[in-house]
Amino acid sequence: LPMNAKEVAMVVAISVLSAFFIGLLYDAIIQEPKYEDFCNATSYRTKYTYAPPEPAGQPCTMYQPSTEEQEKINQCYNDKGNPEFNMSSNGCQREFAECNYCNKYYTESSERYSRNLFAVIAPIGFILVVFGVYLAAEVIGTGFMFSGILLLIYSTMRYFGNMSKILRVLVIGIELFLLLLISWKKLRK
């Protein structure tokens, strides 16, 4: 039997609110890394005078790193860091000082958070789909089923950018296969 407008509204409300509840509960328990916690004003070197300032009104002379400095700069970029330089009092770049890894550490932490979110939320979404399909109360069951699908989509999209191409295909294929299998068994009855 087709659902009436009230039942459809309840399905939408149950699916959206239960998906929000699970997502917000996860976020309340496990804090998402914030860029400011890794890269803030204190994580960057303060620029200080290394060499005598350029004569007033003169443009900066082009900085030419030594071979040893260039190797350190290249290594910094290869290690996904940001090279920082000593500056003269008028803002002219003078020499390589150090490599700042705050952005690298933030990215690693953010990727780990997304992977863990996927590992927790995707199975919960799958369980809600199964629970919703087999629940006798059709409106509530349909709401939980859609909620599970929303959670599967959300968790997959959060981690999708960090997956390898092969893992993307495998995850989407497995999720699709499981949903088709559940749907086929349920609709066959």
C-alpha positions in Angstrom: 0.0 0.0 0.0 1.3 3.5 -0.8 2.1 5.7 2.1 0.0 8.8 2.9 1.5 12.3 3.4 1.8 11.9 7.2 3.6 8.6 6.9 6.0 10.0 4.3 6.7 13.0 6.6 7.4 10.6 9.5 9.8 8.5 7.3 11.7 11.6 6.3 11.8 12.9 9.9 13.0 9.6 11.3 15.6 9.1 8.6 17.1 12.6 8.9 16.9 12.9 12.6 18.4 9.5 13.4 21.2 10.1 10.9 21.9 13.5 12.5 21.8 11.9 16.0 24.4 9.3 15.1 26.6 11.8 13.3 26.4 14.3 16.2 27.0 11.6 18.8 30.1 10.5 17.0 31.3 14.1 16.8 30.5 14.7 20.5 32.6 11.6 21.5 35.5 12.0 19.0 36.4 15.6 18.2 37.3 16.4 14.6 40.8 17.9 14.3 40.8 21.7 13.8 43.4 23.4 11.6 44.0 26.0 14.3 45.0 23.3 16.8 47.9 22.4 14.5 48.7 25.6 12.6 48.3 28.8 14.6 50.4 31.9 15.2 52.7 30.1 17.6 53.4 27.2 15.1 55.0 29.6 12.6 58.3 31.1 13.3 58.3 34.7 14.1 60.2 36.6 11.4 63.2 38.3 12.8 66.1 40.3 11.5 68.9 38.1 10.3 70.9 40.5 8.2 71.3 44.2 8.1 68.3 45.8 6.5 68.4 46.8 2.8 69.0 50.5 2.3 65.8 52.5 2.7 63.7 52.6 -0.5 65.7 49.8 -2.1 63.8 46.7 -3.4 64.8 43.3 -1.9 67.6 41.5 -3.7 66.6 38.1 -5.0 67.4 35.4 -2.5 69.7 32.7 -3.9 69.9 29.7 -1.6 73.2 27.8 -1.4 73.3 24.2 -2.7 73.1 22.9 0.9 70.1 25.2 1.6 68.3 24.2 -1.6 68.7 20.6 -0.6 67.1 21.3 2.8 64.3 23.3 1.1 63.7 20.4 -1.4 63.7 17.9 1.4 61.2 20.0 3.3 58.8 20.1 0.3 59.3 16.3 -0.2 58.4 15.7 3.4 55.2 17.9 2.9 56.5 20.7 5.1 56.6 24.4 4.5 60.0 26.0 4.4 60.5 29.1 6.6 63.1 31.7 6.1 64.9 34.4 8.1 63.9 37.8 7.1 65.5 41.2 7.2 63.8 44.1 9.1 62.2 45.3 5.9 60.8 41.9 5.0 63.4 40.6 2.6 64.0 36.9 2.6 67.5 36.0 3.7 68.1 32.3 4.4 66.3 29.0 5.0 65.7 28.6 8.7 63.5 25.5 9.3 60.8 23.3 8.0 57.3 23.7 9.5 55.2 20.5 9.5 52.0 21.8 11.1 50.0 21.4 7.9 51.3 17.9 7.4 50.3 16.9 11.0 46.9 18.5 10.6 46.3 16.6 7.3 47.4 13.3 8.8 45.1 13.8 11.8 42.2 14.8 9.6 42.7 11.7 7.4 42.8 9.4 10.4 39.6 11.0 11.7 37.8 10.4 8.4 39.0 6.8 8.3 37.8 6.2 11.8 34.5 7.9 11.1 34.0 5.6 8.1 34.9 2.5 10.2 32.4 3.4 12.9 29.5 5.0 10.9 29.3 2.8 7.9 28.6 -0.4 9.9 26.0 1.5 11.9 24.4 2.6 8.7 24.4 -0.9 7.3 22.9 -2.2 10.6 20.1 0.4 10.4 19.4 -0.6 6.8 19.0 -4.2 7.8 17.0 -3.3 10.9 14.8 -1.0 8.9 14.1 -3.6 6.2 13.0 -6.3 8.6 11.2 -4.1 11.2 7.5 -4.8 11.2 6.4 -1.2 11.7 6.7 0.0 8.2 7.0 3.7 8.8 9.7 3.4 11.4 11.5 0.7 9.5 11.5 2.7 6.3 12.8 5.7 8.3 15.7 3.6 9.8 16.4 2.1 6.4 16.8 5.6 4.8 18.8 6.8 7.8 21.2 3.9 7.3 21.6 4.7 3.6 22.3 8.4 4.5 24.9 7.3 7.0 26.5 5.0 4.5 26.7 7.8 1.9 28.0 10.3 4.5 30.7 8.1 5.9 31.8 7.0 2.5 32.0 10.5 1.2 34.0 11.7 4.2 36.6 9.1 3.6 36.3 8.8 -0.2 39.0 11.4 -1.0 41.6 9.5 1.1 40.9 6.1 -0.4 43.0 4.6 -3.1 41.2 4.1 -6.5 41.0 0.3 -5.8 39.6 0.8 -2.3 37.0 3.3 -3.7 35.7 0.7 -6.2 35.7 -2.1 -3.5 33.9 0.0 -0.9 31.2 1.2 -3.3 30.9 -2.3 -4.8 30.5 -3.9 -1.4 27.9 -1.3 -0.2 26.0 -1.6 -3.5 26.1 -5.4 -3.4 24.8 -5.5 0.3 22.0 -3.1 -0.4 20.9 -5.0 -3.5 21.0 -8.3 -1.7 18.9 -7.0 1.2 16.5 -5.3 -1.2 16.2 -8.4 -3.3 15.5 -10.7 -0.3 13.0 -8.3 1.2 11.1 -7.4 -2.0 11.0 -11.1 -3.1 8.7 -11.9 -0.2 
